[in-house]
Amino acid sequence: MGNFVRERARRVGYRAFVAKLLLTGVTGRVGRLLFGPLGALGHELSVMVRPRGAFAADARATAVGAGELPLVEAELGGRTGALMSGSWEVVVHAALDGAFFPQDARGQRRRNVHGALELISALRPRRFVLLSTVHVAGARGGRAYEGEYDVGQSFHNAGEEGMLEAELAVRAACARIGTEALVLRLGHVDGLDSQGHPDCFTTLGGFLATEAWNPRNWRSQLRVPGIRGARLALSPSAWVGGAAAALVTSSAAADRSFHLLAHPPTQEAFFAALADRTGFPGLRVQTPRLGAVRNPTRLEARAHAALGHPFVYLASDLSFDCTNAHGLLADLGVSIPDLSGAALRAYVDRLLDT
């Protein structure tokens, strides 16, 4: 009887509830992936959008396909009066500034931390969901676990540190008022941001595909500084929206944090697939002794500039534990993509088609 009761309790615990739900950041790279899967689960979904320059809030929502959803025109930082007319059980906050090297680090941290706290204080929801990044683990090696927060880590950049500050502030604020806090940490998400800019790997792929047509580059070597056997922290856009939506109202996800990553490829495998699909066979991962390619060619310098900020992560062998996320997603019927072989090639093809 005891085993039966425990099994029954376990199954009940994994059930999800249907909620009146508010989503922020719907025009961003992550937020735009969520409204479709959340709506498909039967939630009564509204989106919060702010006007931007000459673009009205409703026009911005329409541009990403969310124009038919109930719209709340509001802006964090004091312009949140429209929120007072509604009541939501769950708030999914994807409107964070995820720049790793912001021009105004203090401003970014203020927006990320105080913006989240402003929502929690104003709405006092049953559950608050924060879309964060696995890179709050900071600059270290070894393995980062889902339940870790501040373990004394140093950071590669201000963006990582500020996002961890937001996680800690959200958890503390939610604990004070009895709101469930759920943190979903993402890796690299492919796609377009709110300004229509492609992600860094797509930018690099487009650069390589263009250069591959130049006969001068047919035998060119292109060294990318990294660690060949290290795993890339990838959250494929084709999967992450549905995976996140499944956890947003899962009863078993309350007051927890999860790493939402696919089964990752090695750097060597990823860049080999990128070289193959772009027709640029000279691309390879090199592990330099001093962390940078010595005497880069003009082609390498341009490729490194196209790749941008991930350089700092390619030089790290930090891996991310996903045991809790993958286990709960499996119970919720969500499979985890394995980015190897044909699946990796298909993933790279989607990058190049963006």
HELIX and SHEET records of a PDB file:
HELIX    1   1 GLY A    2  GLY A   13  1                                  12    
HELIX    2   2 GLY A   31  LEU A   33  5                                   3    
HELIX    3   3 PHE A   35  ALA A   40  1                                   6    
HELIX    4   4 ALA A   57  ALA A   63  1                                   7    
HELIX    5   5 GLY A   81  SER A   85  5                                   5    
HELIX    6   6 ALA A  105  LEU A  123  1                                  19    
HELIX    7   7 VAL A  134  ALA A  137  5                                   4    
HELIX    8   8 ALA A  158  ILE A  177  1                                  20    
HELIX    9   9 CYS A  200  GLU A  211  1                                  12    
HELIX   10  10 PRO A  215  ASN A  217  5                                   3    
HELIX   11  11 SER A  237  VAL A  248  1                                  12    
HELIX   12  12 SER A  251  ALA A  253  5                                   3    
HELIX   13  13 GLN A  267  THR A  278  1                                  12    
HELIX   14  14 ARG A  298  LEU A  307  1                                  10    
HELIX   15  15 PHE A  311  LEU A  314  1                                   4    
HELIX   16  16 THR A  323  ASP A  331  1                                   9    
HELIX   17  17 GLY A  341  ASP A  353  1                                  13    
SHEET    1   A 7 LEU A  71  GLU A  73  0                                        
SHEET    2   A 7 GLU A  44  VAL A  49  1                                        
SHEET    3   A 7 LYS A  20  THR A  24  1                                        
SHEET    4   A 7 VAL A  90  HIS A  93  1                                        
SHEET    5   A 7 ARG A 127  THR A 133  1                                        
SHEET    6   A 7 GLU A 180  LEU A 186  1                                        
SHEET    7   A 7 ARG A 256  LEU A 260  1                                        
SHEET    1   B 2 ARG A 143  ALA A 144  0                                        
SHEET    2   B 2 SER A 319  PHE A 320  1                                        
SHEET    1   C 2 LEU A 222  PRO A 225  0                                        
SHEET    2   C 2 LEU A 283  GLN A 286  1                                        
END                                                                             
